[in-house]
């Protein structure tokens, strides 16, 4: 490698960019899911030359042929990863990436939340609730938005994931009150082992409601240290770009950098990459949420394909901005197949893995048994003890 040993990691999670159904996908209702494959099959006019050059096609072909052909000489090391944890949600995936696989799944409420939870939430927030059922976020806002304006009640819904989602029109309920209600719900739901409370603010009028980037996730705290905690304790600065801070309940994140969509997330990642590092080492950890929030859950294959193209177009600048001793890790946290018809939830899939550094020889990393191999790699680069889970990739 031109500059010697790697001393900084830039990790970008393409939120929900799954690479094909895992062997146990049927148990999750996700048999046949293939987020990247189905997206590109639906839109053959979209090509991803830069991701293909790194080796995305090589990675996907470890499972089965896909629209992206393997590169003859890929620039990155490539592979796929299985999720060892019993789940398919954002928190589960990110925690496992940072060396903390779940031993038991988060609690899911398929029929809505029980009366004891609802009564306490209403009492503590002073507002009633509408909904309390599994639903698509955009659909339930369209359904109940007018009634919320008239009544001032919360719109509450869940999904196949462990989430307590609270939607509120920004002109009806102030953001500060929405966030306070989410904090109260978070404290209530820790004992129920609910993964996330999500604030879902929206604006607009009936027929044209639009969710905003004022969304916030209130995650349950990790049960033990992740690699992020270990890095911060060792004096390494962890920069969380996007919803990383929220996913880890603020644990192990030195600085939180809010983003408003994938394009903004890419820009802010590049900004952090160009800043002088000084004496303190940094780990840059970014999440690009639009794949999941805007296109996956809404089953929008065209939007998803354009989002992949947007990231592909940004890759050359990301590579140019990398220092000689930087390591770039590109992966995902679960699937959310926009072509899947059975439901609008996440899908249980393998995730792609691309590991690149200037001058590093490409290696076939194979199909890994856990996302925690990424955490072990990050720990190894910064010379700290990891969580004991996973094997290093380099």
N, C-alpha and C positions, 0 to 999 in steps of 0.2 A: 504494500500500500504506500502511496507516495509520501504521506506525512507520518508514517509510523502507526502506533497503536490508536485504536478508536478511543475517543474520550468524551463524545457527546452523542446522545440519541435524540432523533426527532421521530416521534411516532404519531401517525395519523390514522384514525379509525374512521373508515367510511361506514357510518352507522347503518347497519342492516344489509350490507352488500354480501349476502350469503352466496355460497359456491356450490349448492346442491344439497339435497336432502340427506341427512344422516341416517344410519341404519335403523335408529329407533324413532324416526320421524312419524311413523304411523301412529304411535302411542300419543303423539301430540296433535294428531289431526292434520299432519303436514306432509303426508306421503306425496312424493313427486315434486315438491317445491324446488325451485332453482332460480334464485333472484337474478343473478347476473346473466345466466344463460337464457332464461325466458325473456328478460328485458331486451337483450340484443337480438334474439330471434324475432321479437315483435317489431323491431326497428332496424332492419339490416342496413339501412342507409347510414347508421351511426357506426363509425369505426373508432378504435382506441389504439392508435399506433404507438403511443408512448408507453402505455401500460403493457401492450403486447411486447414491446421491445424489452421491457424489464423482465417479462416472463409470466404475465398473467395467464396467457394461453397455456403455457407449460404447466402452471399450477392447476388450472381447471381440468386439464387433460389427465391428471393423475386419477381422476374419478371417471370421467367419460368425455368424449369429444364435445366441444362447444363451439359457438360461432367464432371465437378468437383462436386462431391457429397458433400452435407452439412456435416460438422463435428458434431459429437454428442455433443462434448464439445469444441466449438471454443475458442481459446485463446484471440482473439481480439473482440472488439465491431465491428459490421458489418452493412453495409447498402448500398444503392445506392443513387445517387444524380441526380436530374434533372438540366439542365442548364436553368436558368431563362432568360438569355440574348438571343437576337435574332441572333444567330450565331453558328459556329461550328469550330472556328479556335483557334490557340494557344493563341493569345493575349486575345481574349474574355474569354476563359476558365480560364486562369491564373488570369486575373483581377478580375473575379467573385470569384475565390477561395480566393482572398485577399480582399473581401468585396466590390467590385465595379462592380455590374452587369451593362451591357450596357442598355441604354434606347432606342437607335436606332442602327441598324446594321451599320457596316463599309461599305463603298462604294465598290462595286464589279464591275469590268469592264469585262463583259462576252465576248465582242468582241475585246478586246485589248484596249489600251489607246488612247484617242483622239489626233488629230494633234497638238493641242495647248500644250499639255504636252510633246509630242515627240519632237516638234520643239525646245522647251525650253531646254529639256534635251540634245539634240544634240548640241545646241549652247553653253551650259554651260560646257559640257564635252569635246567637240572637236572631238567626234567620232560619226559615224552614228550607226544605229541600224539594227539588223536582228530579224525577228520573229514578236514580238508584237502581240501575240495571246495566248489564253489559251492552255497550253500544260503540259505534263509530263516533269519534269526537265531532266531526263535521256534521254528521247526520243528526246527532242529538241536539246540537246547537240550532240547526235548522228547525227541528221539531219543537223545542222548548224555549227558544230565544224570545219569542213574543210574550209567552207567559212569564218568563223571568222579568222582563221589563215591567209588566203589569203588577207582579207580586213582590219583586225584590228578593226572591228566594234563590238559593244556590242551585246550579245544575250539577248533579252528582252522577258519575257513571264509572264503570270499570271495564275490564276486558278479560281476555284469556291470560293476561299477565297479572301480577300482584300489584295492582295500582288502584289508588283512591284519587280519582280525577275530579277537580272542581272547576267548572267553567263559569265565567262571570263576564258580562258585558262591561267594558271599562267605563261607560257612561252611566251604568246602573250601580255598580259596586266599585269603589276605588281600589286601585292596585294594592295600596297599603293594607286595606282590610282583607283583601283576598289572600295576601301573603300571611297575614296574622292568622287567618282561619286555617291555612295549610300548616302552619307551625303548631297550632293546637291539635289538628288532626294527626300530625306526625307523632306528637307525644302520646296521644291516645292509642295509636296503632302499633307502636313498638312491641307491645305485649302480644299482639296478634300475628306478629312476624310478617307484616305487610311491607313489601319492598320500597314502594315510592308513593308519596303524595305529590300530585302534580297540579300546579296552578295553570289553568288554561284560559287566559284572558282573550277576549275577542272584541271586535268592533263591527260597525255596519248596521244594515237594516235587514228586515226579513227578505230572504231571497238572495242576499249578497253579504252575509256574514263572513268575516275573515278573522282567523286566529292570528295573534300578533307574536312578535319575538320577545314579549314580556313574560313568556312562559318561564316558570321555575320548577325545578324538581327538588323535593325534600326527601332525601333517601334515608333509609335506616342506616345506622353507622356500622361499618365492618366489625365483625365479631373479634377479629384479631388484626395485627399489623399486616398491611399489604406492603409491597415493594415501595410504594410511595411514602408510607410512614418511615420505612427504614432509610430511604434516601434523605428525607428531611432531617431525621435525627443525626445523620452523618454530615450535615451541613451542606447538602446539595440542594440547589434551588429547583423546585418542581413548578413548572409553568403549566397551568391547566387552561387550555383554550377551548371555548365552547362550554358544554355542560359537564366537564370533568369534575369541577369543584362540587357540583350538586350530586353527582353519582356517588362520590366518596364521602358525602356529608361534610365536606370541607377538610377531611382528614388527609394529611400528606400532600396538601397543595399549598405551596408558598405564596403564589399569586394567581388570582382568578382573572381571566381575560374574557369578558362577555363578547359574544358574537351575534350577528343578525344574519344568519344564513351561511351557506357553504362558501360563497364568494368572499364574504367578510372574514370567514374563518381562515381561508387560504391566505388572504392579505395579511392578517394578523400573525399567522404562523411565519410568513416570510419576514415580517418586521422583526419578530423575536429572533429569528435565525441570523439577522444581520447585525444585531446589537452586540457591542463588545462584551465579551464574557467576563473580563476582569479576572480576579483570582478565584472567584466562586464558580464551580461547575454547575451546569444547568441541564435539566431534562425537559424537553419540550413535548407536551402530550396534548394532542388536538383531537376533537371530535367534530365531524361534519354531519350535522343532524338532519339536513334537508332530505337526504336519501330516505330516511325513515319517516319523518314527520310529514313532509309535503307529498311524497310520491309513493312510498311503500304502503303505508296505511290507507292512502286514498286510492290505491290500485291504479296508479297513473304510470303506465309503462313509458309513455312519451316523455313525461317529466323526468322519470328516472334515467332514461337513456341520455337525455340532454345533460342531466347532472353528471353522469359518468363522463360524458364528452368534455364538460367544463373542467372537471378535475384532470382529465387526460391532457387538455390544453395547457394546464398550469404546471404539469410535471417538469417540462424542460427548465422553467425558471426555478422551481424547487431544487432541481439537481444543480443548476448553475450557482445557486446561493449556498449550497452545502460546502463546508470546509473540507479539507483533505481528510481530517480525522473524524468526520461525522458519520453516523450510521442512520439510515432512513429505514423505518419499519412501517409498511403499509398493511393493514388488515381490517377486519370487521369484528362485530360483537355478536351477531346473530343474523338471521335472514328476515326479510319482509317482502316476499315475492309479489311484485305489483300485478303479475298475471294470474295469481292464485284466486280461485273463485269460491272456495269453501268458506272463507272468513276474511276479515280485514286485519287480523292480528299478526304478530311476528311468526316466523316460520323456523322450525328446528333444522338448521343447516350447518354444514362445514363452513369455515370461513377461509378466504384466500390469505396467503402470507407471502410478502415480497420483502426481502432484506437487501439493501443496497448501500454500498460505499464506493467512493472513487477508487478504482484499481483493485477492488476485491473480486476474486474469482467466483463465478456463479457455481452454485451447488444445488443439487436436487435434495431438498430437505424432506421430501416424502410427505406422508400423511401423519401428522403428529397426534398424539393421544390426548393432549390437553392444551388449552390456550396458555396455561401457566409457563410454557416454554418461553414465551415472550418475556414474562417477568423475570425468569431466571437469567435471560440474556441481558436485560437492562441492569440487573443487579451485578452481573459479571463485568459489564463495561465500567461501572462506577466503583468496582472493587468493594462492594459491601456484601454481607451475608444476605441471601434471599430468604424466602419463606420456607425453603425446603421442598417446594413443589416445582415440578418441571425440570427440563434439561436445556442447557444453553444451546443456542442455534449456531454459534460461531466459536 
